Amino acid sequence: MPGKSYLWWFGWEPRITITDLDLIKQVLTNKDHVFTKSQIMIRSTKPVIGKGLVTTDGEEWALHRRIVSPAFHHENLKVQTKTTLQMFSTNLWKEYFRTIMN
């Protein structure tokens, strides 16, 4: 569905889903705080995933964004992608998950 946008309801709150890359970029790089997160979404997800980019807004979001931004630099992503592919291709992921699950 690339390029499509649609409206749907989450309880009594309207939601808009966008798949157009230009619109997504506009939302993600918005500096005017026009696009804000739903308080229902924040309250319902914060106990599960904690306090971070997904569950904060405004200045607190900007602080978290500055902290994690270097991790998403192009060169870092190349290294992370290569490491992840190596891990999955050699079955290291099974060992990793066994380690963290015990």
RAJOTA-V926228 format. One record per run of one state. SS is the DSSP state (H for helix, E for strand, C for the rest). FROM is the first residue (numbers start at 1). TO is the last residue. Records with the same first field share a line. If there is no record, write none. Layout:
SS->FROM-TO + FROM-TO
This chain:
C->1-4 + 11-12 + 19-20 + 29-38 + 50-57 + 73-73 + 90-91 + 102-102
E->5-10 + 13-18
H->21-28 + 39-49 + 58-72 + 74-89 + 92-101
